């Protein structure tokens, strides 16, 4: 550390006015071994005087200089102060770390004490809060009771203010009492039903648990191959259930989307027209595909003729079978009428025992009477339709024969003729469908009879 005190021999004269610009005389030259250079000044430099001029060399002056004559300034005897670098303590030994550890321990202890006090305060507040909460519950129950009493008193005051008769008050009381009794009975019934349901649920849970244990026992008794297969099927079942849930969610979302779209369509006239046009386009496309398929499946005129002849034979056979069925039905009707007459005679003798059976037979008779009344009309309609179908078949056969003759005369068929044949074929197929539907209706009528 540099010395703060400089010897007076090295300081130039500040008050004397002796300024040496040259070399000092030999008589006042300081000895070489007694001069100490100050640590605050670099060696070989001279300090400038505050009032005198510059001094070339530093030496011991002959005049007596007192330090007290010069006031101490910041740049005086003490010199320039420099900032300290690095820690004050240069050696960090065991005592330093022990002191640091003690200070940290004391800080932790104070913090722990502070937290302990906060915990105790919180526990006290919590206990007080619980006690207040219990008290609030009891007070809330009391408030409800007092509110009910207040409502009763208010109603009584209203009755007194309106000069209501005692009979009306008693009637209201009786009505409310009866209503309360009914509600009490319904609550009792609901409570008993709930107990029964809970008991049933417990029994079902016990049964399911027993079944589960039995299933686990069966699985344990299975051979290893079946156990592996069971585990695989179980995992597959769980996976399928998850997929089912996801698909169900997707279905629900799609249904919601469908409903929203339907609501949008219902509120928009343009969208409704677009939907109708799409439906019509779909019907036309399906009809077109059907026509193309029929055109592809249609054979030569000879094959169509044979097929029509075969269809005529089948229709004739069906008509003959229908006529036989009609005769059988008539016979059955006659038998049933005879049975009804016999039952009427028996009913007079056993009116009490056969009353229900008579009603049933009477209803059956009414059904048969209605069938008989409409039978002739239905038969005439079917015969007319049959005659019309036969005429159509004859016309189609004639048309087919004419087309065959034309095929013989010309080598190719024009588009117009092909279109006519297509129209005839469509008409023929429609008539066939009508005949088939008529036959089905008759057979269904017979089964009902």
LOKOLGU-456548 format. One line per 5 residues: number of its first residue (from 0); their letters; for each residue x, y, z of C-alpha. Coordinates in Angstrom, 3 decimals, padded with zeros to 6 digits, always signed. Layout:
REM residues N
NUM	A	X/Y/Z; ...
//
This chain:
REM residues 449
0	XXXXX	+000.000/+000.000/+000.000; +001.383/+003.430/-000.909; +002.429/+005.758/+001.868; +000.182/+008.758/+002.416; +002.949/+010.936/+003.949
5	XXXXX	+005.548/+012.457/+001.691; +008.792/+013.897/+003.099; +009.113/+017.627/+003.089; +012.430/+017.483/+001.245; +010.758/+016.188/-001.905
10	XXXXX	+008.041/+018.896/-001.999; +008.725/+022.102/-003.953; +008.363/+025.477/-002.395; +004.794/+026.737/-002.609; +005.176/+030.080/-000.828
15	XXXXX	+008.816/+031.095/-001.121; +008.998/+032.163/-004.710; +012.349/+030.449/-005.370; +012.118/+028.919/-008.740; +015.153/+027.024/-009.959
20	XXXXX	+015.233/+026.695/-013.690; +018.741/+025.269/-013.947; +020.850/+022.860/-012.031; +020.993/+023.494/-008.282; +024.352/+024.306/-006.768
25	XXXXX	+026.425/+021.584/-005.328; +026.112/+022.977/-001.873; +022.373/+022.325/-001.722; +022.324/+019.054/-003.713; +020.664/+016.424/-001.594
30	XXXXX	+022.548/+013.321/-000.729; +021.812/+010.397/-002.952; +020.884/+007.932/-000.236; +018.415/+009.995/+001.809; +015.788/+010.831/-000.830
35	XXXXX	+012.549/+008.699/-000.942; +010.308/+008.948/-003.935; +006.604/+009.144/-003.125; +004.491/+006.152/-004.208; +001.730/+008.380/-005.520
40	XXXXX	+004.070/+009.976/-008.113; +006.037/+008.206/-010.771; +009.842/+008.415/-010.297; +011.760/+011.006/-012.299; +008.842/+013.507/-012.426
45	XXXXX	+008.415/+016.803/-010.592; +005.249/+018.133/-008.937; +003.973/+021.509/-010.124; +003.565/+024.180/-007.503; +000.198/+025.663/-006.887
50	XXXXX	+001.446/+029.256/-007.082; +005.062/+029.185/-008.309; +006.354/+028.209/-011.653; +007.549/+024.870/-012.754; +010.539/+023.376/-011.023
55	XXXXX	+012.982/+021.448/-013.137; +014.347/+019.064/-010.454; +013.276/+017.930/-007.020; +015.689/+018.467/-004.207; +016.100/+019.595/-000.643
60	XXXXX	+015.768/+023.355/-000.298; +017.718/+025.364/+002.173; +014.573/+027.087/+003.497; +012.647/+025.568/+006.425; +009.147/+024.387/+005.263
65	XXXXX	+006.372/+023.515/+007.654; +003.629/+021.116/+006.592; +001.030/+023.010/+008.583; +001.502/+026.043/+006.312; -000.048/+024.076/+003.399
70	XXXXX	-003.753/+023.160/+003.653; -004.483/+019.521/+002.939; -006.556/+019.103/-000.233; -007.774/+016.029/-002.113; -004.681/+016.082/-004.229
75	XXXXX	-002.460/+017.066/-001.304; -000.670/+014.849/+001.117; -002.999/+011.893/+000.754; -002.853/+011.840/-003.039; -005.476/+010.555/-005.484
80	XXXXX	-007.929/+007.948/-004.187; -008.426/+004.959/-006.463; -011.320/+002.470/-006.510; -010.746/-000.814/-004.740; -010.733/-003.893/-006.906
85	XXXXX	-011.674/-007.399/-005.799; -013.097/-008.579/-002.441; -011.913/-007.002/+000.736; -011.182/-010.410/+002.164; -008.434/-011.960/+000.144
90	XXXXX	-008.394/-015.383/+001.873; -011.796/-017.200/+002.111; -011.065/-019.679/+004.878; -013.293/-021.946/+006.985; -014.417/-019.196/+009.336
95	XXXXX	-015.698/-017.147/+006.383; -017.886/-019.992/+005.131; -019.077/-020.801/+008.651; -020.156/-017.199/+009.089; -021.936/-017.231/+005.765
100	XXXXX	-023.674/-020.524/+006.668; -024.749/-019.128/+010.057; -026.258/-016.069/+008.393; -028.220/-018.246/+005.928; -029.378/-020.550/+008.755
105	XXXXX	-030.607/-017.566/+010.716; -032.506/-016.298/+007.661; -034.112/-019.739/+007.135; -035.028/-019.945/+010.808; -036.744/-016.568/+010.710
110	XXXXX	-038.601/-017.562/+007.528; -039.686/-020.900/+009.067; -040.955/-019.105/+012.162; -042.844/-016.670/+009.981; -044.466/-019.516/+007.979
115	XXXXX	-045.297/-021.389/+011.195; -047.098/-018.336/+012.526; -049.021/-018.002/+009.257; -050.024/-021.713/+009.407; -051.238/-021.339/+012.982
120	XXXXX	-053.215/-018.245/+012.036; -054.724/-020.081/+009.048; -055.718/-023.058/+011.212; -057.370/-020.747/+013.700; -059.233/-018.964/+010.931
125	XXXXX	-060.267/-022.311/+009.428; -061.633/-023.587/+012.719; -063.480/-020.319/+013.208; -064.835/-020.552/+009.648; -066.103/-024.118/+010.224
130	XXXXX	-067.824/-023.073/+013.411; -069.367/-020.094/+011.617; -070.467/-022.335/+008.762; -072.214/-024.762/+011.107; -073.842/-021.860/+012.860
135	XXXXX	-074.895/-020.431/+009.478; -076.542/-023.743/+008.561; -078.518/-023.841/+011.769; -079.481/-020.193/+011.335; -080.549/-020.867/+007.728
140	XXXXX	-082.871/-023.642/+008.932; -084.285/-021.299/+011.562; -084.731/-018.579/+008.916; -086.699/-021.004/+006.727; -088.927/-021.920/+009.646
145	XXXXX	-089.464/-018.264/+010.525; -090.190/-017.463/+006.876; -092.868/-020.148/+006.834; -094.370/-018.786/+010.039; -094.194/-015.251/+008.643
150	XXXXX	-096.002/-016.374/+005.495; -098.704/-017.969/+007.629; -099.050/-014.807/+009.720; -099.164/-012.640/+006.581; -101.891/-014.811/+005.123
155	XXXXX	-103.805/-014.601/+008.407; -103.449/-010.808/+008.419; -104.683/-010.679/+004.813; -107.689/-012.780/+005.747; -108.440/-010.498/+008.699
160	XXXXX	-108.041/-007.360/+006.618; -110.356/-008.658/+003.897; -113.011/-009.775/+006.438; -112.875/-013.377/+005.282; -115.327/-015.767/+006.880
165	XXXXX	-114.126/-018.539/+009.167; -115.709/-021.150/+006.940; -113.589/-020.083/+003.975; -110.444/-020.265/+006.107; -111.401/-023.749/+007.299
170	XXXXX	-112.119/-024.814/+003.716; -108.702/-023.579/+002.606; -107.135/-025.363/+005.555; -108.895/-028.612/+004.750; -107.970/-028.328/+001.083
175	XXXXX	-104.292/-027.715/+001.879; -104.310/-030.526/+004.416; -105.787/-032.938/+001.876; -103.216/-031.843/-000.697; -100.398/-032.320/+001.817
180	XXXXX	-101.745/-035.760/+002.714; -101.829/-036.746/-000.950; -098.302/-035.488/-001.494; -097.163/-037.311/+001.634; -098.707/-040.544/+000.381
185	XXXXX	-097.131/-040.078/-003.045; -093.753/-039.404/-001.395; -094.156/-042.557/+000.698; -095.000/-044.546/-002.411; -092.014/-043.095/-004.237
190	XXXXX	-089.782/-043.874/-001.262; -090.970/-047.481/-001.088; -090.565/-047.831/-004.845; -087.079/-046.412/-004.591; -086.191/-048.880/-001.842
195	XXXXX	-087.569/-051.725/-003.942; -085.629/-050.549/-006.989; -082.446/-050.217/-004.954; -082.961/-053.696/-003.571; -083.563/-054.998/-007.084
200	XXXXX	-080.453/-053.194/-008.315; -078.394/-054.735/-005.515; -079.714/-058.188/-006.345; -078.980/-057.672/-010.026; -075.471/-056.452/-009.192
205	XXXXX	-074.934/-059.522/-007.028; -076.165/-061.761/-009.834; -073.912/-060.024/-012.332; -070.984/-060.408/-009.956; -071.783/-064.114/-009.554
210	XXXXX	-072.073/-064.506/-013.298; -068.801/-062.680/-013.728; -067.100/-064.969/-011.219; -068.612/-068.012/-012.920; -067.382/-066.734/-016.282
215	XXXXX	-063.917/-066.164/-014.838; -063.947/-069.721/-013.439; -064.989/-071.089/-016.819; -062.224/-069.085/-018.501; -059.673/-070.398/-016.018
220	XXXXX	-060.797/-073.981/-016.668; -060.481/-073.512/-020.418; -057.505/-074.978/-022.269; -054.744/-072.472/-023.125; -055.712/-072.321/-026.814
225	XXXXX	-059.274/-071.309/-025.998; -058.081/-068.815/-023.395; -055.863/-067.150/-025.988; -058.751/-067.143/-028.448; -061.062/-065.699/-025.776
230	XXXXX	-058.596/-062.921/-024.973; -058.248/-062.125/-028.674; -062.012/-062.035/-029.127; -062.375/-059.887/-025.996; -059.836/-057.369/-027.281
235	XXXXX	-061.546/-057.417/-030.659; -064.904/-056.820/-028.956; -063.513/-053.856/-027.026; -062.022/-052.458/-030.222; -065.313/-052.916/-032.031
240	XXXXX	-067.168/-051.217/-029.178; -064.798/-048.274/-029.393; -065.299/-048.142/-033.146; -069.041/-048.331/-032.562; -068.866/-045.392/-030.162
245	XXXXX	-066.842/-043.347/-032.642; -069.202/-044.266/-035.467; -072.188/-043.427/-033.286; -070.661/-040.038/-032.536; -070.047/-039.509/-036.240
250	XXXXX	-073.631/-040.547/-036.949; -074.936/-038.113/-034.337; -072.823/-035.321/-035.791; -074.031/-036.185/-039.293; -077.637/-036.246/-038.094
255	XXXXX	-077.167/-032.834/-036.506; -075.595/-031.594/-039.713; -078.486/-033.089/-041.679; -081.023/-031.379/-039.433; -079.218/-028.057/-039.780
260	XXXXX	-079.101/-028.456/-043.562; -082.787/-029.398/-043.651; -083.619/-026.315/-041.595; -081.551/-024.175/-043.975; -083.322/-025.756/-046.942
265	XXXXX	-086.722/-025.182/-045.322; -085.930/-021.474/-044.930; -084.592/-021.061/-048.473; -086.845/-021.331/-051.516; -083.884/-021.591/-053.891
270	XXXXX	-082.406/-024.535/-051.992; -085.779/-026.319/-051.986; -086.019/-025.954/-055.738; -082.437/-027.226/-056.084; -083.297/-030.293/-053.961
275	XXXXX	-086.375/-031.018/-056.082; -084.297/-030.705/-059.228; -081.668/-033.080/-057.826; -084.339/-035.626/-056.921; -085.878/-035.364/-060.362
280	XXXXX	-082.448/-035.737/-061.953; -081.787/-038.840/-059.845; -085.134/-040.375/-060.889; -084.436/-039.635/-064.537; -080.959/-041.139/-064.316
285	XXXXX	-082.305/-044.294/-062.650; -085.015/-044.535/-065.316; -082.384/-044.101/-068.004; -080.243/-046.852/-066.492; -083.283/-049.109/-066.284
290	XXXXX	-084.153/-048.449/-069.918; -080.578/-049.182/-070.972; -080.602/-052.436/-068.993; -083.918/-053.468/-070.542; -082.610/-052.596/-073.998
295	XXXXX	-079.547/-054.741/-073.375; -081.576/-057.635/-071.976; -084.137/-057.548/-074.843; -083.691/-060.462/-077.274; -084.712/-061.041/-080.867
300	XXXXX	-088.379/-060.815/-082.034; -088.694/-064.621/-082.115; -087.496/-064.885/-078.525; -089.858/-062.121/-077.461; -092.737/-063.911/-079.209
305	XXXXX	-091.937/-067.176/-077.488; -091.657/-065.406/-074.182; -095.018/-063.711/-074.676; -096.665/-067.011/-075.613; -095.200/-068.571/-072.520
310	XXXXX	-096.466/-065.657/-070.438; -099.964/-066.052/-071.970; -099.973/-069.732/-071.071; -098.888/-068.942/-067.518; -101.566/-066.263/-067.215
315	XXXXX	-104.213/-068.708/-068.466; -103.064/-071.268/-065.946; -103.200/-068.677/-063.188; -106.685/-067.637/-064.259; -107.853/-071.254/-064.245
320	XXXXX	-106.347/-071.763/-060.780; -108.029/-068.564/-059.608; -111.384/-069.815/-060.904; -110.896/-073.100/-059.071; -110.046/-071.179/-055.960
325	XXXXX	-113.193/-069.106/-056.378; -115.318/-072.232/-056.563; -113.608/-073.592/-053.463; -114.267/-070.315/-051.703; -117.927/-070.468/-052.644
330	XXXXX	-118.173/-073.984/-051.268; -116.484/-072.880/-048.073; -118.890/-069.973/-047.816; -121.838/-072.286/-048.181; -120.410/-074.573/-045.514
335	XXXXX	-119.842/-071.632/-043.228; -123.374/-070.367/-043.790; -124.661/-073.811/-042.874; -122.496/-073.787/-039.763; -123.769/-070.332/-038.898
340	XXXXX	-127.369/-071.487/-039.172; -126.580/-074.508/-037.029; -124.840/-072.275/-034.544; -127.831/-069.953/-034.488; -130.013/-072.900/-033.613
345	XXXXX	-127.558/-074.005/-030.933; -127.306/-070.463/-029.670; -130.973/-070.413/-028.845; -130.448/-073.477/-026.662; -127.095/-072.425/-025.154
350	XXXXX	-127.334/-068.663/-025.214; -125.223/-068.089/-022.119; -122.354/-070.456/-023.065; -122.048/-069.681/-026.789; -122.542/-065.940/-026.684
355	XXXXX	-118.867/-065.083/-027.298; -118.497/-067.617/-030.070; -121.665/-066.336/-031.692; -120.268/-062.802/-031.719; -117.081/-063.982/-033.374
360	XXXXX	-118.965/-065.990/-035.977; -121.322/-063.098/-036.531; -118.368/-060.830/-037.233; -116.920/-063.431/-039.576; -120.264/-063.697/-041.309
365	XXXXX	-120.358/-059.963/-041.837; -116.883/-060.087/-043.346; -117.919/-062.883/-045.684; -121.108/-061.045/-046.615; -119.129/-057.989/-047.590
370	XXXXX	-116.764/-060.201/-049.584; -119.673/-061.896/-051.333; -121.319/-058.587/-052.101; -118.177/-057.225/-053.716; -117.177/-060.533/-055.288
375	XXXXX	-119.194/-060.189/-058.474; -117.981/-056.674/-059.080; -114.375/-057.701/-058.473; -114.822/-060.745/-060.687; -116.244/-058.637/-063.510
380	XXXXX	-113.386/-056.185/-063.220; -110.827/-058.967/-063.333; -112.575/-060.606/-066.304; -112.598/-057.311/-068.167; -108.958/-056.833/-067.362
385	XXXXX	-108.272/-060.380/-068.504; -110.051/-059.743/-071.788; -108.136/-056.525/-072.232; -104.856/-058.304/-071.512; -105.711/-061.053/-074.002
390	XXXXX	-106.583/-058.452/-076.626; -103.337/-056.673/-075.916; -101.427/-059.932/-076.185; -103.103/-060.707/-079.528; -102.279/-057.233/-080.772
395	XXXXX	-098.715/-057.627/-079.616; -098.443/-061.003/-081.343; -099.789/-059.480/-084.536; -097.357/-056.646/-084.172; -094.522/-059.125/-083.620
400	XXXXX	-095.534/-061.081/-086.718; -095.632/-057.887/-088.750; -092.216/-056.975/-087.450; -090.910/-060.402/-088.372; -092.252/-059.950/-091.908
405	XXXXX	-090.575/-056.588/-092.059; -087.346/-058.145/-090.862; -087.585/-060.575/-093.722; -088.241/-057.784/-096.214; -085.529/-055.399/-095.109
410	XXXXX	-082.036/-056.163/-093.968; -081.838/-053.601/-091.169; -084.250/-052.038/-088.692; -084.633/-048.284/-088.582; -084.540/-046.255/-085.380
415	XXXXX	-088.229/-045.441/-085.625; -089.219/-049.073/-085.745; -086.892/-049.818/-082.876; -088.559/-047.098/-080.858; -092.000/-048.487/-081.662
420	XXXXX	-090.915/-051.915/-080.543; -089.531/-050.441/-077.335; -092.849/-048.698/-076.662; -094.753/-051.906/-077.297; -092.435/-053.764/-074.990
425	XXXXX	-092.921/-051.173/-072.220; -096.692/-051.368/-072.627; -096.575/-055.128/-072.536; -094.405/-055.180/-069.406; -096.758/-052.733/-067.672
430	XXXXX	-099.724/-054.917/-068.504; -097.890/-057.951/-067.206; -097.152/-056.172/-063.968; -100.823/-055.251/-063.652; -101.880/-058.856/-064.184
435	XXXXX	-099.352/-060.070/-061.630; -100.537/-057.508/-059.083; -104.157/-058.586/-059.745; -103.218/-062.211/-059.146; -101.442/-061.299/-055.923
440	XXXXX	-104.423/-059.312/-054.735; -106.761/-062.252/-055.420; -104.478/-064.717/-053.631; -104.165/-062.366/-050.652; -107.969/-061.994/-050.598
445	XXXX	-108.324/-065.766/-050.578; -105.866/-066.107/-047.684; -107.759/-063.562/-045.647; -110.993/-065.452/-046.269
//
